[in-house]
Amino acid sequence: MQVQSALDISSKPRRRVLLALAWYSVAIHRGITRFAHDAGWIVDGGYVRGGVIADKWRGQGVIAVLGVDKSMDATVKRMGVPVVNVGYNAPPGVPSVASDSAAVGRMAAEHFISRGFRHFAFFETRQLPGEVIRRDGFEQTLKQAGYEVHRIGLPTARLSGMKTSGLTPEQIVGRQLMALPKPVAVTAEYDDLAIEVIDAALAAGLRVPEQVAVLGVDNDDLLCPLASVPLSSIDNDEDRIGYEAGRLLERILDGETPPDRPVLIPPRSVIVRQSTNILAIPHEHVAGALKMIWEHYTEPIDATRVAAEIPLSYTQLHESFVRYVGHSMAEELERRRVEHAQRLLASSDLKMTEVARRSGFGSADRMGRVFMRKLNTTPSDFRNSILTGKDVQPSGNNPTQEQNKSGADRPGARPAAFHQIRSEKPRRSGSLTPTDG
């Protein structure tokens, strides 16, 4: 569907759409309103602001977060208008736009593997559908790489027969963390819970990230920087989730048959803060080489230059690097440069020669060859994909962006798998392909 021009919009009655977001996200709201401006909608945000839907509300469609508030769900159903759900909790027959939770889990695993961790855990609470998909993506990626994953949280404590009488939830989690091999990398279902893990670790006398590295999901910029240890988190592109929910509703209102599977939006990157900003590599010289690459990859260095700074022969360092990191120094340099170039292409209008220079490639031609080999696309096409919303399949290397809600058992806690993050740069619409992830 092409977004209509202002002239086209003014020639027909404007559609009125209700926002019934039982769990609120500023980024989701922003994405929906971006589409509303493009499509000429009138948006009713009364429920978002006051938690009340007018009894006599009349409109053409609803964008909702279903499965959290039964009363709201019933009210929306009685309206008898098309509904698009955000997340995984929609009843049968209601189309949805959601985060690709399996991809989020894979990204979390790849982030920790790239930092040299060998022990892993997943912190879970309510075990709702989206979180289970995320957990499975995390575990499957790590198991395929030969690692075991521990599960922690109150459900695990109950199933394991752990004596919890008289203990607070924080103490229970602290004891679970104490029992894990160290250093351990923990992914939580979303940011609020990741902060609980940090607090439980600190209360138990554990160091974060030296002994317990913690990763959240949502990149809530109101929470993550203010955690006891600033929290690394996965950016799930909630802004795009909202925009695509609006676009899907518009297509349905135009008479298109809704997809029978959720439309899944991939995560963007890991936003690295202090809680995972550590290398868990037991080989001193490999850790030194990796640190040098991370600090100097935008400069004109290569694997030979890196090895010259390390007191090992090139062959010894190369073999050890591959053993502990999983790929060569040259591949790590390319990975970091590609990630840096992707960020510049997505967030700026710099010319290709300048993007290449700032990313350490040296020339646009060199950058283009590496993009084709790693991503099967050109830098120009990658930039266009950001503007249009059409996805470019990554090479399998997790984009990492460097930067220097608990209530598991609480009524009204956030719904399952509604863990997408606002984008740093709004994206315009593009074609969507429903997928079951």
Contacts in CASP RR format, 6 or more apart in sequence:
PFRMAT RR
TARGET T0000
AUTHOR 0000-0000-0000
METHOD contacts of the structure
MODEL  1
MQVQSALDISSKPRRRVLLALAWYSVAIHRGITRFAHDAGWIVDGGYVRG
GVIADKWRGQGVIAVLGVDKSMDATVKRMGVPVVNVGYNAPPGVPSVASD
SAAVGRMAAEHFISRGFRHFAFFETRQLPGEVIRRDGFEQTLKQAGYEVH
RIGLPTARLSGMKTSGLTPEQIVGRQLMALPKPVAVTAEYDDLAIEVIDA
ALAAGLRVPEQVAVLGVDNDDLLCPLASVPLSSIDNDEDRIGYEAGRLLE
RILDGETPPDRPVLIPPRSVIVRQSTNILAIPHEHVAGALKMIWEHYTEP
IDATRVAAEIPLSYTQLHESFVRYVGHSMAEELERRRVEHAQRLLASSDL
KMTEVARRSGFGSADRMGRVFMRKLNTTPSDFRNSILTGKDVQPSGNNPT
QEQNKSGADRPGARPAAFHQIRSEKPRRSGSLTPTDG
1 247 0 8 1.000
1 250 0 8 1.000
1 251 0 8 1.000
1 254 0 8 1.000
1 256 0 8 1.000
1 429 0 8 1.000
3 35 0 8 1.000
3 38 0 8 1.000
3 39 0 8 1.000
3 247 0 8 1.000
3 428 0 8 1.000
3 429 0 8 1.000
4 38 0 8 1.000
4 39 0 8 1.000
4 40 0 8 1.000
9 39 0 8 1.000
9 40 0 8 1.000
14 40 0 8 1.000
14 41 0 8 1.000
14 42 0 8 1.000
15 39 0 8 1.000
15 40 0 8 1.000
15 41 0 8 1.000
15 42 0 8 1.000
15 59 0 8 1.000
15 60 0 8 1.000
15 61 0 8 1.000
15 250 0 8 1.000
15 253 0 8 1.000
16 41 0 8 1.000
16 42 0 8 1.000
16 43 0 8 1.000
16 44 0 8 1.000
16 58 0 8 1.000
16 59 0 8 1.000
16 60 0 8 1.000
16 61 0 8 1.000
17 36 0 8 1.000
17 41 0 8 1.000
17 42 0 8 1.000
17 43 0 8 1.000
17 44 0 8 1.000
17 59 0 8 1.000
17 60 0 8 1.000
17 61 0 8 1.000
17 62 0 8 1.000
17 63 0 8 1.000
17 246 0 8 1.000
17 249 0 8 1.000
18 43 0 8 1.000
18 44 0 8 1.000
18 45 0 8 1.000
18 47 0 8 1.000
18 53 0 8 1.000
18 57 0 8 1.000
18 59 0 8 1.000
18 61 0 8 1.000
18 62 0 8 1.000
18 63 0 8 1.000
18 79 0 8 1.000
19 29 0 8 1.000
19 32 0 8 1.000
19 43 0 8 1.000
19 44 0 8 1.000
19 45 0 8 1.000
19 46 0 8 1.000
19 47 0 8 1.000
19 48 0 8 1.000
19 62 0 8 1.000
19 63 0 8 1.000
19 64 0 8 1.000
20 47 0 8 1.000
20 48 0 8 1.000
20 53 0 8 1.000
20 62 0 8 1.000
20 63 0 8 1.000
20 64 0 8 1.000
20 65 0 8 1.000
20 72 0 8 1.000
20 75 0 8 1.000
20 76 0 8 1.000
21 28 0 8 1.000
21 29 0 8 1.000
21 47 0 8 1.000
21 48 0 8 1.000
21 63 0 8 1.000
21 64 0 8 1.000
21 65 0 8 1.000
21 86 0 8 1.000
22 64 0 8 1.000
22 65 0 8 1.000
22 66 0 8 1.000
22 67 0 8 1.000
22 68 0 8 1.000
22 69 0 8 1.000
22 72 0 8 1.000
22 412 0 8 1.000
22 415 0 8 1.000
23 65 0 8 1.000
23 68 0 8 1.000
23 412 0 8 1.000
23 414 0 8 1.000
23 415 0 8 1.000
23 418 0 8 1.000
24 48 0 8 1.000
25 238 0 8 1.000
25 418 0 8 1.000
25 422 0 8 1.000
26 422 0 8 1.000
27 238 0 8 1.000
27 239 0 8 1.000
27 241 0 8 1.000
27 242 0 8 1.000
27 420 0 8 1.000
27 421 0 8 1.000
27 422 0 8 1.000
27 423 0 8 1.000
28 86 0 8 1.000
28 238 0 8 1.000
28 239 0 8 1.000
28 241 0 8 1.000
28 242 0 8 1.000
28 245 0 8 1.000
28 420 0 8 1.000
28 422 0 8 1.000
29 48 0 8 1.000
29 242 0 8 1.000
30 239 0 8 1.000
30 242 0 8 1.000
30 422 0 8 1.000
30 426 0 8 1.000
31 238 0 8 1.000
31 239 0 8 1.000
31 240 0 8 1.000
31 241 0 8 1.000
31 242 0 8 1.000
31 243 0 8 1.000
31 422 0 8 1.000
31 426 0 8 1.000
32 43 0 8 1.000
32 63 0 8 1.000
32 242 0 8 1.000
32 243 0 8 1.000
32 245 0 8 1.000
32 246 0 8 1.000
33 43 0 8 1.000
34 239 0 8 1.000
34 243 0 8 1.000
34 426 0 8 1.000
35 41 0 8 1.000
35 242 0 8 1.000
35 243 0 8 1.000
35 245 0 8 1.000
35 246 0 8 1.000
35 247 0 8 1.000
35 250 0 8 1.000
35 429 0 8 1.000
36 42 0 8 1.000
36 43 0 8 1.000
36 246 0 8 1.000
38 429 0 8 1.000
39 246 0 8 1.000
39 250 0 8 1.000
44 57 0 8 1.000
44 59 0 8 1.000
46 52 0 8 1.000
46 53 0 8 1.000
46 54 0 8 1.000
47 53 0 8 1.000
47 72 0 8 1.000
53 72 0 8 1.000
53 75 0 8 1.000
53 76 0 8 1.000
57 79 0 8 1.000
59 79 0 8 1.000
59 81 0 8 1.000
60 81 0 8 1.000
60 82 0 8 1.000
60 253 0 8 1.000
61 79 0 8 1.000
61 81 0 8 1.000
61 82 0 8 1.000
61 83 0 8 1.000
61 249 0 8 1.000
61 253 0 8 1.000
62 76 0 8 1.000
62 79 0 8 1.000
62 81 0 8 1.000
62 82 0 8 1.000
62 83 0 8 1.000
62 84 0 8 1.000
62 249 0 8 1.000
63 83 0 8 1.000
63 84 0 8 1.000
63 86 0 8 1.000
63 242 0 8 1.000
63 245 0 8 1.000
63 246 0 8 1.000
63 249 0 8 1.000
64 72 0 8 1.000
64 73 0 8 1.000
64 76 0 8 1.000
64 83 0 8 1.000
64 84 0 8 1.000
64 85 0 8 1.000
64 86 0 8 1.000
65 85 0 8 1.000
65 86 0 8 1.000
65 87 0 8 1.000
65 89 0 8 1.000
65 415 0 8 1.000
65 418 0 8 1.000
66 73 0 8 1.000
66 76 0 8 1.000
66 83 0 8 1.000
66 85 0 8 1.000
66 89 0 8 1.000
66 90 0 8 1.000
66 91 0 8 1.000
66 94 0 8 1.000
67 73 0 8 1.000
67 89 0 8 1.000
67 90 0 8 1.000
67 415 0 8 1.000
68 89 0 8 1.000
68 412 0 8 1.000
68 414 0 8 1.000
68 415 0 8 1.000
69 412 0 8 1.000
73 91 0 8 1.000
76 83 0 8 1.000
82 249 0 8 1.000
82 252 0 8 1.000
82 253 0 8 1.000
82 258 0 8 1.000
83 94 0 8 1.000
83 95 0 8 1.000
84 94 0 8 1.000
84 95 0 8 1.000
84 96 0 8 1.000
84 97 0 8 1.000
84 245 0 8 1.000
84 246 0 8 1.000
84 248 0 8 1.000
84 249 0 8 1.000
84 252 0 8 1.000
85 94 0 8 1.000
85 95 0 8 1.000
85 96 0 8 1.000
85 97 0 8 1.000
86 96 0 8 1.000
86 97 0 8 1.000
86 98 0 8 1.000
86 241 0 8 1.000
86 242 0 8 1.000
86 245 0 8 1.000
86 418 0 8 1.000
87 96 0 8 1.000
87 97 0 8 1.000
87 98 0 8 1.000
87 99 0 8 1.000
87 130 0 8 1.000
87 262 0 8 1.000
87 415 0 8 1.000
87 416 0 8 1.000
87 417 0 8 1.000
87 418 0 8 1.000
88 96 0 8 1.000
88 98 0 8 1.000
88 101 0 8 1.000
88 128 0 8 1.000
88 129 0 8 1.000
88 130 0 8 1.000
88 133 0 8 1.000
88 262 0 8 1.000
88 415 0 8 1.000
88 416 0 8 1.000
88 417 0 8 1.000
88 418 0 8 1.000
89 128 0 8 1.000
89 129 0 8 1.000
89 415 0 8 1.000
89 416 0 8 1.000
89 417 0 8 1.000
89 418 0 8 1.000
90 96 0 8 1.000
90 262 0 8 1.000
93 258 0 8 1.000
93 260 0 8 1.000
95 248 0 8 1.000
95 252 0 8 1.000
95 258 0 8 1.000
95 259 0 8 1.000
95 260 0 8 1.000
95 262 0 8 1.000
95 263 0 8 1.000
96 262 0 8 1.000
96 263 0 8 1.000
97 241 0 8 1.000
97 242 0 8 1.000
97 244 0 8 1.000
97 245 0 8 1.000
97 248 0 8 1.000
97 262 0 8 1.000
97 263 0 8 1.000
97 265 0 8 1.000
98 130 0 8 1.000
98 241 0 8 1.000
98 262 0 8 1.000
98 263 0 8 1.000
98 264 0 8 1.000
98 265 0 8 1.000
98 417 0 8 1.000
98 418 0 8 1.000
98 420 0 8 1.000
99 236 0 8 1.000
99 237 0 8 1.000
99 241 0 8 1.000
99 264 0 8 1.000
99 265 0 8 1.000
99 267 0 8 1.000
99 417 0 8 1.000
99 418 0 8 1.000
99 419 0 8 1.000
99 420 0 8 1.000
100 264 0 8 1.000
100 265 0 8 1.000
100 266 0 8 1.000
100 267 0 8 1.000
100 435 0 8 1.000
100 437 0 8 1.000
101 130 0 8 1.000
101 131 0 8 1.000
101 133 0 8 1.000
101 134 0 8 1.000
101 137 0 8 1.000
101 417 0 8 1.000
101 419 0 8 1.000
102 133 0 8 1.000
102 134 0 8 1.000
102 136 0 8 1.000
102 137 0 8 1.000
102 437 0 8 1.000
103 264 0 8 1.000
103 266 0 8 1.000
103 267 0 8 1.000
103 437 0 8 1.000
104 134 0 8 1.000
104 217 0 8 1.000
104 234 0 8 1.000
104 236 0 8 1.000
104 267 0 8 1.000
104 419 0 8 1.000
105 134 0 8 1.000
105 135 0 8 1.000
105 137 0 8 1.000
105 138 0 8 1.000
105 141 0 8 1.000
105 187 0 8 1.000
106 137 0 8 1.000
106 138 0 8 1.000
106 140 0 8 1.000
106 141 0 8 1.000
106 398 0 8 1.000
107 234 0 8 1.000
107 267 0 8 1.000
107 269 0 8 1.000
107 270 0 8 1.000
107 398 0 8 1.000
108 134 0 8 1.000
108 138 0 8 1.000
108 187 0 8 1.000
108 215 0 8 1.000
108 216 0 8 1.000
108 217 0 8 1.000
108 234 0 8 1.000
108 270 0 8 1.000
109 120 0 8 1.000
109 137 0 8 1.000
109 138 0 8 1.000
109 141 0 8 1.000
109 142 0 8 1.000
109 145 0 8 1.000
109 187 0 8 1.000
110 141 0 8 1.000
110 396 0 8 1.000
110 397 0 8 1.000
110 398 0 8 1.000
111 215 0 8 1.000
111 232 0 8 1.000
111 270 0 8 1.000
111 276 0 8 1.000
111 398 0 8 1.000
111 400 0 8 1.000
112 120 0 8 1.000
112 185 0 8 1.000
112 187 0 8 1.000
112 213 0 8 1.000
112 215 0 8 1.000
112 276 0 8 1.000
113 142 0 8 1.000
113 145 0 8 1.000
113 147 0 8 1.000
114 325 0 8 1.000
114 398 0 8 1.000
114 400 0 8 1.000
115 185 0 8 1.000
115 213 0 8 1.000
115 276 0 8 1.000
115 278 0 8 1.000
115 279 0 8 1.000
115 280 0 8 1.000
115 281 0 8 1.000
116 279 0 8 1.000
116 280 0 8 1.000
116 281 0 8 1.000
116 324 0 8 1.000
116 325 0 8 1.000
117 183 0 8 1.000
117 184 0 8 1.000
117 185 0 8 1.000
117 213 0 8 1.000
117 280 0 8 1.000
118 147 0 8 1.000
118 280 0 8 1.000
119 147 0 8 1.000
119 148 0 8 1.000
119 150 0 8 1.000
119 180 0 8 1.000
119 181 0 8 1.000
119 182 0 8 1.000
119 183 0 8 1.000
119 184 0 8 1.000
119 185 0 8 1.000
120 138 0 8 1.000
120 142 0 8 1.000
120 147 0 8 1.000
120 148 0 8 1.000
120 149 0 8 1.000
120 150 0 8 1.000
120 184 0 8 1.000
120 185 0 8 1.000
120 186 0 8 1.000
120 187 0 8 1.000
121 149 0 8 1.000
121 150 0 8 1.000
121 151 0 8 1.000
121 152 0 8 1.000
121 177 0 8 1.000
121 180 0 8 1.000
121 184 0 8 1.000
121 185 0 8 1.000
121 186 0 8 1.000
121 187 0 8 1.000
122 135 0 8 1.000
122 138 0 8 1.000
122 139 0 8 1.000
122 149 0 8 1.000
122 150 0 8 1.000
122 151 0 8 1.000
122 152 0 8 1.000
122 186 0 8 1.000
122 187 0 8 1.000
122 188 0 8 1.000
123 152 0 8 1.000
123 153 0 8 1.000
123 173 0 8 1.000
123 186 0 8 1.000
123 187 0 8 1.000
123 188 0 8 1.000
123 189 0 8 1.000
123 193 0 8 1.000
123 194 0 8 1.000
123 196 0 8 1.000
123 197 0 8 1.000
124 131 0 8 1.000
124 135 0 8 1.000
124 151 0 8 1.000
124 152 0 8 1.000
124 153 0 8 1.000
124 155 0 8 1.000
124 156 0 8 1.000
124 188 0 8 1.000
124 189 0 8 1.000
125 131 0 8 1.000
125 153 0 8 1.000
125 154 0 8 1.000
125 155 0 8 1.000
125 189 0 8 1.000
125 193 0 8 1.000
125 406 0 8 1.000
125 407 0 8 1.000
125 408 0 8 1.000
125 409 0 8 1.000
126 408 0 8 1.000
126 409 0 8 1.000
126 413 0 8 1.000
126 416 0 8 1.000
127 155 0 8 1.000
128 415 0 8 1.000
128 416 0 8 1.000
128 417 0 8 1.000
129 416 0 8 1.000
129 417 0 8 1.000
130 416 0 8 1.000
130 417 0 8 1.000
130 419 0 8 1.000
131 189 0 8 1.000
131 416 0 8 1.000
131 417 0 8 1.000
132 416 0 8 1.000
133 417 0 8 1.000
133 437 0 8 1.000
134 189 0 8 1.000
134 217 0 8 1.000
134 417 0 8 1.000
134 419 0 8 1.000
135 151 0 8 1.000
135 189 0 8 1.000
138 149 0 8 1.000
138 187 0 8 1.000
139 149 0 8 1.000
142 148 0 8 1.000
142 149 0 8 1.000
143 149 0 8 1.000
150 180 0 8 1.000
150 184 0 8 1.000
152 173 0 8 1.000
152 176 0 8 1.000
152 177 0 8 1.000
152 180 0 8 1.000
152 186 0 8 1.000
153 172 0 8 1.000
153 173 0 8 1.000
153 176 0 8 1.000
154 169 0 8 1.000
154 172 0 8 1.000
154 408 0 8 1.000
154 409 0 8 1.000
156 176 0 8 1.000
157 164 0 8 1.000
157 172 0 8 1.000
157 176 0 8 1.000
158 164 0 8 1.000
162 172 0 8 1.000
162 175 0 8 1.000
162 176 0 8 1.000
164 172 0 8 1.000
167 175 0 8 1.000
169 196 0 8 1.000
169 408 0 8 1.000
170 196 0 8 1.000
170 199 0 8 1.000
170 200 0 8 1.000
170 203 0 8 1.000
171 200 0 8 1.000
171 203 0 8 1.000
171 204 0 8 1.000
173 196 0 8 1.000
173 197 0 8 1.000
173 200 0 8 1.000
174 200 0 8 1.000
174 201 0 8 1.000
174 203 0 8 1.000
174 204 0 8 1.000
174 206 0 8 1.000
175 204 0 8 1.000
177 184 0 8 1.000
177 186 0 8 1.000
177 197 0 8 1.000
177 200 0 8 1.000
177 201 0 8 1.000
177 204 0 8 1.000
177 206 0 8 1.000
177 212 0 8 1.000
178 204 0 8 1.000
178 206 0 8 1.000
182 211 0 8 1.000
182 212 0 8 1.000
183 209 0 8 1.000
183 210 0 8 1.000
183 211 0 8 1.000
183 212 0 8 1.000
183 213 0 8 1.000
183 278 0 8 1.000
183 280 0 8 1.000
184 211 0 8 1.000
184 212 0 8 1.000
184 213 0 8 1.000
185 213 0 8 1.000
185 215 0 8 1.000
185 276 0 8 1.000
185 280 0 8 1.000
186 194 0 8 1.000
186 197 0 8 1.000
186 212 0 8 1.000
186 213 0 8 1.000
186 214 0 8 1.000
186 215 0 8 1.000
187 194 0 8 1.000
187 215 0 8 1.000
187 216 0 8 1.000
187 217 0 8 1.000
188 194 0 8 1.000
188 196 0 8 1.000
188 197 0 8 1.000
188 214 0 8 1.000
188 215 0 8 1.000
188 216 0 8 1.000
188 217 0 8 1.000
189 217 0 8 1.000
189 419 0 8 1.000
190 216 0 8 1.000
190 217 0 8 1.000
190 218 0 8 1.000
190 405 0 8 1.000
190 414 0 8 1.000
190 419 0 8 1.000
191 216 0 8 1.000
191 217 0 8 1.000
191 218 0 8 1.000
191 219 0 8 1.000
191 220 0 8 1.000
191 223 0 8 1.000
191 224 0 8 1.000
191 231 0 8 1.000
191 233 0 8 1.000
191 405 0 8 1.000
192 220 0 8 1.000
192 223 0 8 1.000
192 405 0 8 1.000
192 406 0 8 1.000
192 407 0 8 1.000
192 414 0 8 1.000
193 216 0 8 1.000
193 405 0 8 1.000
193 406 0 8 1.000
193 408 0 8 1.000
194 214 0 8 1.000
194 215 0 8 1.000
194 216 0 8 1.000
194 217 0 8 1.000
194 227 0 8 1.000
194 231 0 8 1.000
194 233 0 8 1.000
194 275 0 8 1.000
195 223 0 8 1.000
195 227 0 8 1.000
195 228 0 8 1.000
195 231 0 8 1.000
195 406 0 8 1.000
196 406 0 8 1.000
197 212 0 8 1.000
197 214 0 8 1.000
198 208 0 8 1.000
198 212 0 8 1.000
198 214 0 8 1.000
198 227 0 8 1.000
198 228 0 8 1.000
198 229 0 8 1.000
198 231 0 8 1.000
198 275 0 8 1.000
199 228 0 8 1.000
201 207 0 8 1.000
201 208 0 8 1.000
201 211 0 8 1.000
201 212 0 8 1.000
201 214 0 8 1.000
202 208 0 8 1.000
202 228 0 8 1.000
202 229 0 8 1.000
206 212 0 8 1.000
208 214 0 8 1.000
208 228 0 8 1.000
208 229 0 8 1.000
208 274 0 8 1.000
208 275 0 8 1.000
209 229 0 8 1.000
209 274 0 8 1.000
209 275 0 8 1.000
209 276 0 8 1.000
209 277 0 8 1.000
209 278 0 8 1.000
210 278 0 8 1.000
213 275 0 8 1.000
213 276 0 8 1.000
213 278 0 8 1.000
213 280 0 8 1.000
214 229 0 8 1.000
214 231 0 8 1.000
214 232 0 8 1.000
214 275 0 8 1.000
214 276 0 8 1.000
215 231 0 8 1.000
215 232 0 8 1.000
215 233 0 8 1.000
215 234 0 8 1.000
215 270 0 8 1.000
215 275 0 8 1.000
215 276 0 8 1.000
216 224 0 8 1.000
216 231 0 8 1.000
216 232 0 8 1.000
216 233 0 8 1.000
216 234 0 8 1.000
217 233 0 8 1.000
217 234 0 8 1.000
217 236 0 8 1.000
217 419 0 8 1.000
217 421 0 8 1.000
218 233 0 8 1.000
218 234 0 8 1.000
218 236 0 8 1.000
218 238 0 8 1.000
218 419 0 8 1.000
218 420 0 8 1.000
218 421 0 8 1.000
219 233 0 8 1.000
219 234 0 8 1.000
219 235 0 8 1.000
219 236 0 8 1.000
219 271 0 8 1.000
219 421 0 8 1.000
219 422 0 8 1.000
220 233 0 8 1.000
220 405 0 8 1.000
220 421 0 8 1.000
223 231 0 8 1.000
223 405 0 8 1.000
224 230 0 8 1.000
224 231 0 8 1.000
224 232 0 8 1.000
224 233 0 8 1.000
224 271 0 8 1.000
224 273 0 8 1.000
225 231 0 8 1.000
225 273 0 8 1.000
227 275 0 8 1.000
229 274 0 8 1.000
229 275 0 8 1.000
230 273 0 8 1.000
230 274 0 8 1.000
230 275 0 8 1.000
231 273 0 8 1.000
231 275 0 8 1.000
232 270 0 8 1.000
232 271 0 8 1.000
232 272 0 8 1.000
232 273 0 8 1.000
232 274 0 8 1.000
232 275 0 8 1.000
232 276 0 8 1.000
232 277 0 8 1.000
233 270 0 8 1.000
233 271 0 8 1.000
233 273 0 8 1.000
233 421 0 8 1.000
234 267 0 8 1.000
234 269 0 8 1.000
234 270 0 8 1.000
234 271 0 8 1.000
234 421 0 8 1.000
235 267 0 8 1.000
235 268 0 8 1.000
235 269 0 8 1.000
235 270 0 8 1.000
235 271 0 8 1.000
235 401 0 8 1.000
235 421 0 8 1.000
235 422 0 8 1.000
235 423 0 8 1.000
235 424 0 8 1.000
236 265 0 8 1.000
236 267 0 8 1.000
236 268 0 8 1.000
236 419 0 8 1.000
236 420 0 8 1.000
236 421 0 8 1.000
237 265 0 8 1.000
237 266 0 8 1.000
237 267 0 8 1.000
237 268 0 8 1.000
237 420 0 8 1.000
237 421 0 8 1.000
237 422 0 8 1.000
237 423 0 8 1.000
238 420 0 8 1.000
238 421 0 8 1.000
238 422 0 8 1.000
238 423 0 8 1.000
239 422 0 8 1.000
239 423 0 8 1.000
239 426 0 8 1.000
239 427 0 8 1.000
240 265 0 8 1.000
240 389 0 8 1.000
240 420 0 8 1.000
240 423 0 8 1.000
240 427 0 8 1.000
241 265 0 8 1.000
241 420 0 8 1.000
243 426 0 8 1.000
243 427 0 8 1.000
243 429 0 8 1.000
244 263 0 8 1.000
244 265 0 8 1.000
244 429 0 8 1.000
244 432 0 8 1.000
247 429 0 8 1.000
247 430 0 8 1.000
247 432 0 8 1.000
248 258 0 8 1.000
248 259 0 8 1.000
248 263 0 8 1.000
248 432 0 8 1.000
251 258 0 8 1.000
252 258 0 8 1.000
259 434 0 8 1.000
260 434 0 8 1.000
261 434 0 8 1.000
261 435 0 8 1.000
261 436 0 8 1.000
262 434 0 8 1.000
262 435 0 8 1.000
262 436 0 8 1.000
263 432 0 8 1.000
263 433 0 8 1.000
263 434 0 8 1.000
263 435 0 8 1.000
264 434 0 8 1.000
264 435 0 8 1.000
264 436 0 8 1.000
264 437 0 8 1.000
265 420 0 8 1.000
266 391 0 8 1.000
267 420 0 8 1.000
267 421 0 8 1.000
268 399 0 8 1.000
268 401 0 8 1.000
268 421 0 8 1.000
268 423 0 8 1.000
269 339 0 8 1.000
269 343 0 8 1.000
269 398 0 8 1.000
269 399 0 8 1.000
269 400 0 8 1.000
269 401 0 8 1.000
270 276 0 8 1.000
270 398 0 8 1.000
270 399 0 8 1.000
270 400 0 8 1.000
270 401 0 8 1.000
271 401 0 8 1.000
271 403 0 8 1.000
272 400 0 8 1.000
272 401 0 8 1.000
272 402 0 8 1.000
272 403 0 8 1.000
273 403 0 8 1.000
279 287 0 8 1.000
279 290 0 8 1.000
279 291 0 8 1.000
281 287 0 8 1.000
281 290 0 8 1.000
281 324 0 8 1.000
281 325 0 8 1.000
282 324 0 8 1.000
283 320 0 8 1.000
283 323 0 8 1.000
283 324 0 8 1.000
285 310 0 8 1.000
285 311 0 8 1.000
285 312 0 8 1.000
285 317 0 8 1.000
285 320 0 8 1.000
286 317 0 8 1.000
286 320 0 8 1.000
286 321 0 8 1.000
286 323 0 8 1.000
286 324 0 8 1.000
286 325 0 8 1.000
288 310 0 8 1.000
289 306 0 8 1.000
289 307 0 8 1.000
289 309 0 8 1.000
289 310 0 8 1.000
289 317 0 8 1.000
289 321 0 8 1.000
289 329 0 8 1.000
290 321 0 8 1.000
290 325 0 8 1.000
290 332 0 8 1.000
292 306 0 8 1.000
292 309 0 8 1.000
292 310 0 8 1.000
293 301 0 8 1.000
293 306 0 8 1.000
293 329 0 8 1.000
293 332 0 8 1.000
293 333 0 8 1.000
293 336 0 8 1.000
294 336 0 8 1.000
294 402 0 8 1.000
297 333 0 8 1.000
297 336 0 8 1.000
297 337 0 8 1.000
297 340 0 8 1.000
297 360 0 8 1.000
298 337 0 8 1.000
298 340 0 8 1.000
298 358 0 8 1.000
298 359 0 8 1.000
298 360 0 8 1.000
299 360 0 8 1.000
300 360 0 8 1.000
300 362 0 8 1.000
301 333 0 8 1.000
302 330 0 8 1.000
302 333 0 8 1.000
303 314 0 8 1.000
303 318 0 8 1.000
303 328 0 8 1.000
303 329 0 8 1.000
303 330 0 8 1.000
303 333 0 8 1.000
304 314 0 8 1.000
306 329 0 8 1.000
306 333 0 8 1.000
307 313 0 8 1.000
307 314 0 8 1.000
307 317 0 8 1.000
307 318 0 8 1.000
307 329 0 8 1.000
310 317 0 8 1.000
312 320 0 8 1.000
317 329 0 8 1.000
318 328 0 8 1.000
318 329 0 8 1.000
321 328 0 8 1.000
321 329 0 8 1.000
321 332 0 8 1.000
322 328 0 8 1.000
325 332 0 8 1.000
327 335 0 8 1.000
334 370 0 8 1.000
334 374 0 8 1.000
335 374 0 8 1.000
335 397 0 8 1.000
337 359 0 8 1.000
337 360 0 8 1.000
337 361 0 8 1.000
337 367 0 8 1.000
337 370 0 8 1.000
338 359 0 8 1.000
338 370 0 8 1.000
338 371 0 8 1.000
338 374 0 8 1.000
338 375 0 8 1.000
338 395 0 8 1.000
338 397 0 8 1.000
339 397 0 8 1.000
339 399 0 8 1.000
339 400 0 8 1.000
339 401 0 8 1.000
340 358 0 8 1.000
340 359 0 8 1.000
340 360 0 8 1.000
341 355 0 8 1.000
341 356 0 8 1.000
341 359 0 8 1.000
341 361 0 8 1.000
341 367 0 8 1.000
341 371 0 8 1.000
341 379 0 8 1.000
342 382 0 8 1.000
342 399 0 8 1.000
343 399 0 8 1.000
343 401 0 8 1.000
344 350 0 8 1.000
344 355 0 8 1.000
344 358 0 8 1.000
344 359 0 8 1.000
345 355 0 8 1.000
345 379 0 8 1.000
345 382 0 8 1.000
345 383 0 8 1.000
345 386 0 8 1.000
346 383 0 8 1.000
346 386 0 8 1.000
346 424 0 8 1.000
346 425 0 8 1.000
347 424 0 8 1.000
347 425 0 8 1.000
348 355 0 8 1.000
350 358 0 8 1.000
352 364 0 8 1.000
352 367 0 8 1.000
352 379 0 8 1.000
352 380 0 8 1.000
353 363 0 8 1.000
353 364 0 8 1.000
355 364 0 8 1.000
355 367 0 8 1.000
355 379 0 8 1.000
356 362 0 8 1.000
356 363 0 8 1.000
356 364 0 8 1.000
356 366 0 8 1.000
356 367 0 8 1.000
359 367 0 8 1.000
361 367 0 8 1.000
361 370 0 8 1.000
364 379 0 8 1.000
367 379 0 8 1.000
368 378 0 8 1.000
368 379 0 8 1.000
371 377 0 8 1.000
371 378 0 8 1.000
371 379 0 8 1.000
371 382 0 8 1.000
372 378 0 8 1.000
374 395 0 8 1.000
374 397 0 8 1.000
375 382 0 8 1.000
375 392 0 8 1.000
375 393 0 8 1.000
375 394 0 8 1.000
375 395 0 8 1.000
376 393 0 8 1.000
376 395 0 8 1.000
377 385 0 8 1.000
377 392 0 8 1.000
381 392 0 8 1.000
382 392 0 8 1.000
384 390 0 8 1.000
385 391 0 8 1.000
385 392 0 8 1.000
386 425 0 8 1.000
386 427 0 8 1.000
387 427 0 8 1.000
387 428 0 8 1.000
388 427 0 8 1.000
388 428 0 8 1.000
388 429 0 8 1.000
388 430 0 8 1.000
389 427 0 8 1.000
389 428 0 8 1.000
389 429 0 8 1.000
389 430 0 8 1.000
390 430 0 8 1.000
390 431 0 8 1.000
405 413 0 8 1.000
405 414 0 8 1.000
406 413 0 8 1.000
407 413 0 8 1.000
END
